[in-house]
Amino acid sequence: MREPAYRWVVLTAGGIMGCIAMGSLFSLPVLLTPMTEATGWSRTGISAAMTVAFLAMAFTSIVWGALSDRFGARPVVAAGSLLFGASLLAASQATSLWQFQAAFGAGCGIAVGAFFAPMMSTVTGWFTTRIGLAVSLVSAGIGLAPVTMSPLVARLIERMDWRQVIVTLAIILVATTLPLAMLLRRPPPQGEVAPLTGTDGAVAPVPTAGMNVRQALMSPQFIVIVLTNFLCCATHAGPIFHTVSYPQLCGIALGAAVTIYSVEGLAGMGGRIGFGVAADRWGAKRILVIGLLAQACGALAYYFVRDLWAFYVVAATFGFIYAGIMPLYNVLIRESFPMRMMGTIMGGTGLGGGLGMAIGPVLGGWIFDRTGSYGGLYLTSFALGLGAVLVAMTFRPFPKPAAVPVPA
């Protein structure tokens, strides 16, 4: 049976919303230095707002995912859009560091969780073939954030103070994501879309069709995916967040430093698609392990760069790798767990990723405040990356039931 054409509308809407949401959250690295100079707040304190955001996202992702399993992605993402806009407005009015951490950190962090697990589970539900490519295309939209939103924020901060920039972001976010959320529809029932098929043309049923949510969340496969995602995100969170501030310490101007971040994001778009296509061909686990090892080496490479051209080379390589890895977790989940709990499982996996992302910003700020250098951050990221490789290698798929030949 042919897959519905509307799946491309859902995919496109998801990619655009991911770009706006992630770009708004990652406006903070661009605003870090101007905010420090304007407020006197420490880099560690401002960076901690990002840590709070990732913690909030981590602990609420499974809730948003479970809500999307029950009610669909449309109302969940719409609620997230309104909450995100309100949180940004509150952050723009903060008069103390703790107020900013609460509004931007907790508020935006909770809100951004409403976008990813519900959106990704919905997109994967519309596809039964080329799942790796579909997930990668949505992620490629998210990868546009450093290429679009970050330069926009850099332009705005040249003309406005940081508070006005955040208000502008709130308006842009709600005006774009709320209408796009209305385009999201529940995937067709399983009976209306062909089941997952193997390369031999035989039906390949999900091996966990009779599993309940508790069994899924307690399974070794789920635990390995969550732990790998935690270590993976802990590896790249610090280098990503401090991509703009580190080059500035090396004497590179803000405008040029933002272009490094954009190069990283632009390369990531290619990585997401390239890794997705490779996963469809050679298997998600194999490509994930290779990518995790390359990511660890890429994080370490930042330790040795000081010049603008070197930053471009490392950023392009690192961005291609870390962005390409991230969609593979969703491919593994889609291949392993029943569709009826997809939002919950992806949200649970987001818990590990969110906790990992929470480490990087504050770790980098803490290391810098105490040593005057980011060198320790990149060495730590390398060690975390090697840990992710070792854990990923322990993943074993569920035993698959016998395939049933497709009727002629």
N, C-alpha and C positions, 0 to 999 in steps of 0.2 A: 504494500500500500504506500502511495506517495505521501510524503510528509507535508503538512499544511504550509502554504506559502506565508501565512501570518507569522511563522516563527522568526522570519527575518525582521519584522517590525518589532517584535519583542526584543530580539537581540540588539537592534540598533538603539532602541530606547534605553535598554540596560547599559550599553556602552557609554552613551552620552551622560546619563545620570551618574554613573560611576566616575566619569571624568570630573564633573562639577563637584560632586561630594568629596572625592579624595583631594581634588585641587584646593577646595576650601579648607579642608583640614590641614593640608600641607602648605598653607599660606604662612604658617607660623615660622618655619625655617627662614623664609625670606624676610619676615618681620623681626627676627630675633635680634639682630644688631640694632636697628632703629628703635625697637622697644626698650632695649637695655639702656641706650643713650638717653631716651626721653623720660624714662621712669626711674632709673637707678636700680631697678630690680636686677638680680643676678642672672647670669645665663643658666645656672642650675635651676633657679626658681621658675624661670619662664619655660625652660625645657621640660620641667616637671609637669607643666600643663599638658604637654603632649603625652607624657607617661600616664597621667590620669585619664586622658582621652582613650588611650589604648586599653587601659585596665577596664574602663567603663564599657568600651566596645566588647572586650573579651567576655565580661560577665553577663552582658545582655544579648549577645549574638544568638545564643541558643534559644532565648525567649522569643526574639523576633522571628527566628527560623520556625519555631513551633507555631507561632501565631500565623505565619504564612502557610504552613501546612494545613491549618484549620480554616482560615478565612481567605486565603489567597494573597498574592503579593501586592495587589493594588492598594487596599486600605492600609497595609503595613508601611509601604514605602511612602504613601502620602502623609501618614502621621509622622514618619521620620523627617520628611521634608519640612513640615511646619515646625517641628521641635528643633531642627537644625537651625532654621532661620531665627527662631526666637532666642536660641542659645548664643548665636553670633551677636545679635543685638545686645544681649545682656553682657557679653564679654567686652563689647565696645564701650560700655559705660562703667567698667570696673575701675575703682579708685584705689584698690590695694591688690597685692599679688594673690592673696588667697581668694579674693573675689574672681579674679581672672582665671585662676586654676579651677574654680568651681564651675564657672560659666562655660569657658572654652573647653576645659578638660572633661568634667563630668557631663555637662549638657551636650556638647558636640559629639563626645565619645559615644554616649548612649544613642544619639540620633543617627550617627553614621553606620552603626550596626544594623539599622533597619534597611539599609540599601543592599548589602552584599549577600548574605545568606538567602534572603527571600528572592532577590533578583537572580542570583546564580542558579538556585534550585528551579526557578521557573523556566529559565532559558534551557537548562539541561533537560527539563521535562518535554520541551518542544522538539528535541532532537533525539533520534535513535541511531543515526549514523554520523560519522565525522564529529563526534562529541568533543574530541580534543580541539579541533579547529573552532567549533562553536564557542567553547569556553574561552579559548584564546582570543577570539575576536572581541568578546565582551571585555576581557581583561585589557586588550589593546586600547579600548576606549578609555579605561582607567589610566593606562599608560600615557594618554595624551595630556594628562594634568600638568606635568612639568613643562610640556611644550606650549601649552595654552594658558593655563591659570597662573603658573609661576611668573612668566614674563608680564602678564597683566598686573599681578600684584606688585612686581618691581616697578612698573610704569606708574601705578597709582601712588606708591609710597614716595615717589619723586615729586608728586603734586599735592599730596594730602598727608595728614598725620595718620598714625597707625589706627586710631579709632575710626576715622572716616573710611579708611580702607576696609575695615571689617564690616562696617555698615553696608558698604557697597557690595561686598561679597554676599551678605545676607539677602539683599534684594535680588542679586543675580541668581542665587541658589534657588530661592522659592519660585521665582518667575519662570525658571526653566524646568526644575525637577517635578514640581507639582503637576503641571499639564502632562508631562511625559509619563508620570505614574499612572495616569488614566488609560494609557495605551496597554498596560500590562493585563494579560488575561491568564486564567488558569490553563495549564497544558491540557490538551484533549485527553479523555480517559484512555487508559492503556489499550483498551480494545479498539480504539480508533486510530492508533498509531502503531506501526509495525514494531515488534519487540527488538531488542538489541540483536544484531546479527554478526556472526563471525565471518572471517575471510573465506570460509569454505561454503558459505551460503546456508548453513544450518542455523536454526534458531538457537540462540545462546541465552537461556533464561537466567535472570539474576539468581545466584545460588542461595540467597538469603530470603526468598520470597515469603517463607513462613515465620520469619524473625519478628519479634516485637521490639519496641524502642529500647526497653531496658536491656534486652539481650544485645542489641546493637551497640549501646553505649558501654557495655561491659566487655565487649569482644576484644581480643588482643589486636585485631586489625585496626579497630578504631583508636585504641590507645597508642599504637605505634604511629598512626597518621597524626594524631594530636601532638605527641611528643616531638616528632620530626618537624612539624610545622612550627612548634615553639622554638626549637633550636635554630631552625632556618630563619625565622623572622628576627630572632635575637641577633643573628649574624649580620643581617643587612640593615636593621633599623638605625643603628648609630651612624654608619657611613651615609645613609640616605639623609637623615635629619641634619647632619652637620656638613653636607655637601656644599652649602653656600658659605657657612661661617669659616670652615677650615681654609679654603683658598684665600679668603680675606686676610687671614692671619699670615698668609704667605706673601702678602703684598698685592694681591689681585683685587681690583675694584669690584664693587657690588654688582654693577651691570654685567661684567664679564663672569663673575662667580655664578650668577643666575644662569648664564648660558651654559655653564658646565652642568648644572642641574637639568637644564633642558636637553642637552645632549644625552645625558643619562636616561631621561624619559623617552626620548625619540628612539634610542637604541632598544629600549625596553619593548616598544611596540613590535619591532622586528623579532625580538626574542620570544614574546608571547606567541606569535604566530608560528615561528620556526619550531619552538619546543612543542607546540600543540600538534603540528603536522608530524613531527618526529615521534611523538607519543602514539599517534594513530597507527604509525607504521611499525615501530619497534617495541611498543609497550611503555606505559606510563612509569612503572617502577624503574625500569632500566634507565630511562632518560632522566628521571628524578635524581637517582644516585649520582650519575655523571654530572648533572647540573649542580648538585650540592657541593661536590668536590671543587668544581670550577669556581663556584661562588666564594668558597673559603679562600681560595688563592686570589680572587679579585679583591676581596676586602683587605687582604694583606698588602696588595700592590699599592694601596693608598698611602701606606707607611713610607714609601720611598719617593713620592712625587712632591715637587715644589713649584714647577713651572706650569704655565697655562696649557701649553701643548700636551704635557704629560698628564695633566688633569683630564683633558679631553679624551685621550687614549684610554685611560683607566676607567673613566666614567662611562664611555661607550661600551667597553667590555663588561664592566660590572653591571650596568643597566640591562644589557642584553641577557645576561645570565640570570640575575635575581628575578627579573620580571618574567622571564620564560619559565622559571620553576613554579611560580605560584599557581597557575591554572592547573597544574598536574595533580594537585591534591583533590580538586573537584572531579577530575577525570577518574581517579582511583575510587572516590566515593560513589560516583555514578555507576561505575562498573561493579561495585561490591554490595551496595545496600538497596533496599526497596525504594521505589519512587515515592511512596506514600509518606516516608519519613525523611525525605531528602533535605528539607529546610532545617529540620532538627539536627541532622548529622552534620550538615555544612556549618550550622551555627555552633555546634559543639567543637568542630575543628577550628572555627574562628576563635574559640576561647584560647586554644593553644597559641594561635598566631597573634592574637591581641596581647597576651601576656608577654610573648617574645618581643613584640614591637614596643611594649612599654619599657623594656630595659634600656634600649639604645639611646633615646634622647637624654634621659637623666644621667646615664652612665657616661656619655660623652661630655656632658656639662660638668659632672663631678670630677672626672679625670682632668679636664682642662683647668677648672678652678684650683686644683691642687698641684698640678704639674706645669701649667702654662703651655701644654702641648696636647695634641690628640693622638700621639703615637701609641699610648697604652690602649686606646679604644680599638685601633685596628689590629693590634696583637690579640686582644681579647676576642674580637670578632672572628679572627682566623681560628682560634681554638674552639669557639662555639660552632663554627662551620664544620670542622672535622667531627665534632660530636653528632651533628645532624646526619652526616654521611653514615656513621656507624649504626645509628638507630634505624635509618631508612633501609639499610641492608637486611634488617630482621623482618621486614614486612613479608607476610605470606598470604596470598589470596585465599578466600574461602574455597573449599572443594566444590567443584562445579558438577551439577547433575548432568546426566547424559543429554547431549543435544538431540533435538527432534528435527528430522528433515523437513524443510519447507515444502508444503504441498505444491505440486506443479500447477 
